[in-house]
Amino acid sequence: MFGQSLNFGALSGVGGDLVSYLVVAGGGSGGCGRGSGGGGAGGYRNSYSTETSGGNQSTETPLTFTSGTTYTITVGAGGARLPAGSYTGAGNDGTYSQISGADISTIQSTGGGGGGGEYVINGRSGGSGGGGGTAALAGTAVTSPVIQGFNGGIDGGGGHGGGGGGAGQVGGTATQYGGTGGNGGNGLSSSITGSAITRGGGAGGSAKVSGTGGTGGTGGGANGLGGWSQVGELSGNDGTTNTGGGGSGKNAFRTSTTSPAGGQGGSGVVILRMATSVYSGTTTGSPTVTTDGSDTILIFNGSGSYTH
């Protein structure tokens, strides 16, 4: 006999209990050098209700948990900023997030791609691709095991960085010299926790000498920086914690050890939703536990486990 929650979060019945998930990986960090690209958002996979999954894909299939089985939750870190004094180079990729257990196929989201740097340094590929640096290509979104986000944007000919790709939108193309860096791609909204929250935004690209930085995508993407002749030499902005948002690139070109570096990516998050009637209460890693109607929600902002 099957019973269904009012919010379509989970089903329970013969052979196990259906559990909905949202798995967001860490975002990529921004590139280094003038006109560096924004980091791409961490991969975004969603099986709740009929909500959109990353790359504007259809909702994935919920998992089936069985009593007494432990499921390991891994929450990915955002891509680390490059060392201060880095002259040019692509940002670091974010780290994957996943749900694994002995009786399920692992659900893994890929870390966001690092933003590209000055002097034809391409954006890196990832859950969403990093924006391309000056005169460089953008990083692409992975397609395996599933599509999880969008490609980054490129330099439009003015020497500014492209925006990082987001879970729900491609990164923006930078405009001509004196214009702006590309905007970060927007993330996606989910109500798996009972409230609509947007995650998975790409970072805005930074300007080269003059001009303004691109706007970070909704869902934790960092804003890009204005050109160094306008605002001085600055470190890139960080993506927002536990959104998988991308970090923006630095806007400076000096090689001293005190020169600023690109912003780091935001860490990811893993969320589980199941019928309260089947929730065991056995966890590690101190997830936040809430309820919504007849369902219980576990929000893992750091790694841990749940035993069903």
N, C-alpha and C positions, 0 to 999 in steps of 0.2 A: 504494500500500500504506500502510495507516495503522498507527501504533504508539501505544499509550496508556500514559501514566505510571501507576505503581502508585497514586499519590495523586489520580488524576483531575484533575491540574492543567492538563494541556495535551495536545493531539493534534497530530501532525505528519503531513503528507501532501501530496498533489497540490494545488497552488493556494495553498499557504501553511501556516503553523503556528499552531495555536490557542493563545492566551495568555489566561489567567485574570487578572482584575484585582479590586482593591478600591480604590475612589476615595472618599475622605472629604474634605469641604470644611471650611473654618474655621468654628468655632462663633461664635455671636453674643455680644456683650458685654451686661452687665447694665444695667438702667435706673438712673435717679437719683431721689432723693427717698425719703421714708419709704414703706415697703411697696412697694418696686419689684420688678418681675418678673425671673426668671432668664432668661438667654440660651438660645436654642434651639441644639441640636446642628447641626453641619454635615451637609449631605446625604450619604447613605451608599448607595453602589451596589456590589454584589458579584456576581461571576460565577463564584466558585470552588465546585467540586463541586456539592453540593445545598444549600449554605448559604442562609440567609434574607438578603434584601436589605432596605434601609431601608423603613420603613412595614410591615414583616412581609410584604413582597412575595416572590414566587418568585425563585429565582436567575436572574440575567440571562445572556445568551448571551455566551460568550467571544469575544474579537476574533481576527481572522485577520491575522497579520503576514507580510509578504513580505520576502525577502532583499534587502538593500541599501537598504531604506526607513528613514528616520529618523522616530521617533515622539517628539513633544514632550510632556513631562510638566510640568504646572503644579500646584504645591501651594499651596493658598489659606491666607492669613493669617487668624488669628482677628480678630473685630471689635475695633477699638480702644476703649479706655475713653474715656468722655466727659471733657472737661477738668475738673480740680479746680475746685470752686466752682459746678458746674452745679447749678441748683436742682431742676429736674425735667426729664424727657425720656426718650425711648426710647433704649436702647443701640444701638450700631452693628451692622449685619449682618456676618457673616463673608464671606470671599472664596471664590469658586468654586475647585474643583480639577478638573483634566481631563486626558484623554489625547487627543491629536490627531495625525493623520497624513494624508498625501495619499490613501491608499487605504482609510481606515476612516471610519465615522461617529463624530464626536467623542463621547466619553463625558464628560459634565460633571455634577458634583454641585454643588448650589446652597448658598451660604453660609447658616449658621443665622441665624434672625431675632433681632434685639436684643430684650432684655426691656423691658417697659413701665415707665413711671415714675409718680410720684405725680400726683394730680389728673387722673384719667381719661385717662392716656396708655396707649394700647393697645400690646400686644406686636406686634412686627413679624413678617411672614411670611417664610419661608425654607425651607431644606431640612427643618428642623423649626422650628416656630413658637416665638417668644419668649413667656414667661409674661406675663399681663396685670398692670399695676400696679393701684393702689388703685381699686376700682370700675370697672375697665376691661376691655375684651375681650382675649382671647388672640390671638396671631398664629397663622396657619394654615400647615400644611405645603404646599409646592407640589405640584402634580400633573403638571407638564409639565417636561421631556419624559417623566418617570416620577415616581411617588411615591417619596420618598426618606427619609421620616421621619414624625413625628406632630405634631399641634397642641400648643401650649402650654396651660397651665392658667390658671385665673382666680382672682380674689379671691372668697372665699366669703362675704363680708359683714363681715369683721372688719378690713378695711383692710390686710391683708398681701398680698404679691405672689404670683402664681401661679408654678408651676414651669415651666421651659422644656421644650419637647418633646424627646424623645430619638429615636434611630433605631428603637428597639424598643418605645416606650411613650409614651402621651400624658403631658404634664406634669400634675402634681397640682394639685388645687384647694386654696387656702389655707383654713384653718379660721377660726372666729369670733374676735372680738377677745380678745386675751390668749393665743391659741393659737399656731399655727405658719404659716409660709409654706408654699406648696405644694412638694412634693418634685419634683425634676427627673425627667423620664422616663428610663428605663434605655436604655442602648445595646444593641448586638448583638455577639456573640462570633464571631470568625472564626479558623480555623486555616490560613489561606492561607500563613502563614510557617512552618508546621510545629508551632506552639504556639498554643493557644487564647488570644486576646487580645480584650478587650472595648473597643469604641470607640463614640463617638457618644452620650454622655450629656448630657442637659439639666441646667441649673443649678437649684438650689433657689431659691425665692423668699425675699426678705428680709421680716422683720417690721417693723411700723410704729413703735410706741412701746414696747410690751412684747411679750413672747412670744419665740419662738425661730424661727430660720430653717429653711427646708426643707432636706432632705438632697439633695445632688447625685446625679444618676443615675449608675449604674455606667457606666464607660467615659469618665471624664474630666470629668464635670459638676461644677462647683464647688458647695460648700455655701453656702446662703443665710446671711444674718446675723441675729442676734437684734436686737430693738428697741433703739433708741439709749438709752432710759432704763435698759436692763439692761446693755449692754456698751459704751456710749459710741459716738461717731460714728466709723464705720470705712469704709474702701474695700471694695468687693466683692471676693470671691475670684476668682482667675483660673481659667479652664478649663485642663485639662492639655494640654501641648504635644503635637502630632502625634496627637491623638485626635479632634479636632473637637468637644471638649466646650465647653459654654456657660459664660460667666462670670456670677457673681451680682451683683445690684444693690447699690448703697450703701444705707445705712440712715439717712442724715442729711438735714436740710432747710435748713441754713444756706447763705447765698449768698457767703460770703467766698471769696477765691481759694485759701485753704488747705483748704477743705472737701473731704473725700474724694470719689472718684468710683466708678462701677461697675467691676467686674472685667472684664478683657478675655477674649475667647474664646480657646480653644485652637486652634492651627494644625491643618491637615489632614494627610493622608498619601496617597500613591499607591503601591500595591504591584502588581507584575507577577509572574506565575509561569508558567514554561514548561519544556518538556523540556530538560535540560542538553545533549542532543545537537544542539539547534538554537540554543542561546544563543551569540551572537557575541562577547560581552565588550566591546563598544564602547558606552561611556556618557559622558555629561557630567553634572555636578552632584553627583558623588561619592555615588551611592546605596550603601546597605549591600547587599552581595551575599552570599547564603547558599545552601546546598543542603538539600534534604529528599528523601531517597530518590533517585529519578532526575530530579528537578526542580531548577531554579535559580530563586531568588526575588530580585527587586530591590525594595528598600524605599527609596522616595524621600521623605525628610523635608524636602526642599527641591526647588525646580524643577530640571529638567535634561532629558536626552533619552536615548533608547536607539536605536541603529541595529542592525537585525536582520541 
